[in-house]
Amino acid sequence: MKYTTIIDIAQALGISKSTVSRALRGDKQNVSKETRERILAMAKKMGYTRNELAVNLRKQSTRTIGIVVPEMLTPFYMNFITYAQQELNRQGYRVTLAQSHENPNAELANLQMFEDYRVEGILISVCHTEKNLATYQRIMKKGIPMVFFDRTLSSLPISKVKIDDYLKSFFLVEQMIRRGKRRIVHLAGPDYIQNSQERKRGYRDALEKFHLPYCPEYVIDAGVDFSGGEQAVEQLLKQHIAFDALFCFTEMSALGAKSNLQKHGVQIPDEVAIACISGTDLCVLVHPSITAVEQPVKQMAEEASRLIVQKVEHPELPDKTIILEAETIYREST
């Protein structure tokens, strides 16, 4: 598609492009009223729109923030994007979006694209704690600030917004134990995600508090999606491992596990209770509804957006770590 330029308008009217440029900027001193009106009429006729990217690049500012998320299937990241965009727009910034699909290589390509587009800052929920560390460091050294949210890193001095995954996991497992569950299986996320490590540690410490054994066969790598939860339950049932509760890394693995348990006629919560971290509205759209720790996504998006704007406009400000309070909502599944 060919866009109309000021050169096209100038050629159509037989005048200089500098005159067209001045008229479109509203210069009344150097361009007569009659000429301005002719230029504006021709611009409208030819469908001219101002090239904001070119204008911003001349000003050495794109007023654009890039956002990278691991996926857009669950409401959490979609809601984060919505609230972040609202806050950033309010502060005069635009947003460009990218999705890593849980793939560090795709994440790397997204970051390089943002550099090419000259974004002024980046909000990111990482898909791997180690793979792109050198790239994060290079981007920040280049003067493009980053703020990590939800899935963050402890290995870099960088601003971040998150919940306390360890404490929330500990308290959630503790409540399951207090309600009589003794053979609690943890459907863990990948070890290369920091949240997964913290949630696993919370699970382990809760067992230890009540003098329950930590059994390696009760910790299954169920990934981050629906099929991972389904396959984890299939593995437990085929191996005849007795369990009375599932503590899931994320909502999607919990939904997959619940679906497969019900296919096998397992009663929830009487025979097996289910709870997860990172719950959203999906947890209440199923029966029985699922007990979950729900992150304050609106607050997280707003805090992360404010942080990135502060870092863009005041690079000298120190990095901050903001820990938000998440709510545990007990439902039918426990």
Residue pairs with C-beta under 8 A, 6 or more apart in sequence:
3 49
3 51
4 43
4 46
4 47
4 48
4 49
5 48
5 51
6 17
6 20
6 21
6 24
6 48
7 17
8 46
8 48
9 17
9 20
9 39
9 42
9 43
9 46
9 48
10 16
10 17
10 19
10 20
12 42
12 46
13 20
13 38
13 39
13 42
15 35
15 39
19 31
19 35
19 39
20 39
22 30
22 31
23 31
23 35
23 36
23 39
23 40
24 39
24 40
24 43
24 48
24 50
28 36
31 39
53 62
56 62
56 63
56 64
57 118
61 120
62 94
62 117
62 118
62 119
62 120
63 92
63 93
63 94
63 120
64 93
64 94
64 95
64 96
64 117
64 118
64 119
64 120
65 88
65 93
65 94
65 95
65 96
65 119
65 120
65 121
65 122
65 123
65 305
65 308
65 309
65 312
66 95
66 96
66 97
66 98
66 110
66 114
66 117
66 119
66 121
66 122
66 123
67 81
67 84
67 95
67 96
67 97
67 98
67 122
67 123
67 124
68 98
68 99
68 100
68 107
68 110
68 111
68 114
68 122
68 123
68 124
68 125
69 77
69 80
69 81
69 97
69 98
69 99
69 100
69 125
70 77
70 99
70 100
70 101
70 102
70 125
70 126
70 127
70 151
70 224
71 77
71 99
71 100
71 101
71 102
71 224
72 78
72 81
72 99
73 225
73 252
74 251
74 252
74 278
74 280
74 282
75 280
75 281
75 282
76 150
76 251
76 278
76 280
76 295
76 297
77 125
79 280
79 297
79 298
79 301
80 125
80 149
80 150
80 297
80 300
80 301
81 95
81 97
81 301
82 301
83 297
83 298
83 301
83 302
83 305
84 95
84 123
84 301
84 302
84 304
84 305
85 95
87 301
87 302
87 305
87 306
88 94
88 95
88 305
88 308
88 309
89 95
91 305
91 306
91 309
93 120
93 309
96 114
96 117
96 119
98 110
98 113
98 114
99 106
99 110
100 106
100 107
100 110
100 127
102 127
102 224
103 127
104 127
104 128
104 131
104 132
107 124
107 126
107 127
107 128
107 131
107 132
108 131
108 132
108 135
111 122
111 124
111 132
111 135
111 136
111 139
114 122
114 144
115 139
115 142
115 144
119 144
120 144
120 312
121 144
121 145
121 146
121 147
121 308
121 309
121 311
121 312
122 139
122 144
122 145
122 146
122 147
122 308
123 146
123 147
123 148
123 149
123 304
123 305
123 308
124 146
124 147
124 148
124 149
125 148
125 149
125 150
125 151
126 132
126 148
126 151
126 152
126 153
126 193
127 151
127 193
128 192
128 193
129 153
129 155
129 192
129 193
129 194
130 155
130 192
131 192
133 153
133 155
133 156
136 146
136 153
136 156
136 158
137 156
139 146
140 146
140 158
143 315
145 159
145 308
145 311
145 312
145 315
146 158
146 159
146 308
147 158
147 159
147 160
147 161
147 304
147 307
147 308
147 311
148 158
148 159
148 160
148 161
148 162
149 160
149 161
149 162
149 300
149 301
149 304
150 161
150 162
150 195
150 295
150 300
151 193
151 194
151 195
152 160
152 161
152 162
152 194
153 160
153 194
154 194
157 319
158 319
159 307
159 308
159 311
159 319
159 320
159 321
160 320
160 321
160 322
161 300
161 303
161 304
161 307
161 321
161 322
161 324
162 195
162 300
162 321
162 322
162 323
162 324
163 293
163 295
163 296
163 323
163 324
163 325
163 326
164 323
164 326
165 195
165 198
165 199
165 202
165 277
166 198
166 199
166 201
166 202
166 205
167 202
168 202
168 277
168 293
168 326
168 328
169 198
169 199
169 200
169 201
169 202
169 203
169 206
169 247
169 277
169 293
170 202
170 203
170 205
170 206
171 202
171 206
171 328
172 202
172 247
172 275
172 277
172 291
172 293
172 328
173 184
173 202
173 203
173 206
173 207
173 247
174 206
174 209
174 210
175 328
175 330
175 334
176 184
176 245
176 247
176 273
176 275
176 334
177 184
177 206
177 207
177 210
177 212
179 273
179 334
181 244
181 245
181 273
182 212
182 244
183 218
183 242
183 243
183 244
183 245
184 203
184 207
184 212
184 218
184 243
184 244
184 245
184 246
184 247
185 218
185 219
185 220
185 232
185 236
185 241
185 243
185 245
185 246
185 247
186 199
186 200
186 203
186 218
186 219
186 220
186 246
186 247
186 248
186 249
187 220
187 222
187 228
187 229
187 232
187 246
187 247
187 248
187 249
187 253
187 254
187 257
188 196
188 199
188 200
188 219
188 220
188 221
188 222
188 249
189 195
189 196
189 199
189 221
189 222
189 223
189 224
189 249
189 250
189 253
190 196
190 221
190 223
190 224
191 197
191 221
193 224
195 249
195 277
196 249
199 249
199 277
200 219
203 219
203 247
204 214
207 213
207 214
208 214
217 239
217 241
218 241
218 243
220 232
220 235
220 236
221 228
222 228
222 229
222 231
222 232
222 248
222 249
222 253
222 256
222 257
223 253
224 249
224 250
224 252
224 253
225 252
225 253
225 256
226 252
226 253
226 255
226 256
226 259
227 256
228 252
228 253
228 256
229 248
229 252
229 253
229 254
229 255
229 256
229 257
229 258
229 259
229 260
230 256
230 257
230 259
230 260
231 256
232 253
232 256
232 257
233 246
233 256
233 257
233 260
233 261
233 264
234 260
236 243
237 264
243 272
244 271
244 272
244 273
245 272
245 273
245 274
245 275
245 334
246 254
246 257
246 272
246 273
246 274
246 275
247 275
247 276
248 254
248 257
248 274
248 275
248 276
248 277
249 276
249 277
249 278
250 276
250 277
250 278
251 276
251 278
251 279
251 280
251 282
251 283
251 290
251 292
253 276
254 274
254 275
254 276
254 279
254 283
254 290
254 292
255 282
255 286
255 290
257 274
258 268
258 274
258 286
258 290
258 333
261 268
261 272
261 274
262 268
266 272
268 274
268 288
268 332
268 333
269 288
269 332
269 333
269 334
273 291
273 333
273 334
274 290
274 291
274 333
274 334
275 290
275 291
275 292
275 333
275 334
276 283
276 290
276 291
276 292
276 293
277 292
277 293
278 292
278 293
278 294
278 295
279 290
279 291
279 292
279 293
279 294
279 329
280 292
280 294
280 297
283 289
283 290
283 291
283 292
283 294
283 329
283 331
284 290
284 331
287 332
288 331
288 332
288 333
289 331
289 332
289 333
290 331
290 332
290 333
291 328
291 329
291 330
291 331
291 333
291 334
292 328
292 329
292 331
293 326
293 327
293 328
293 329
294 326
294 327
294 328
294 329
295 324
295 326
296 324
296 325
296 326
296 327
299 324
300 324
303 322
303 324
307 320
307 322
310 317
311 317
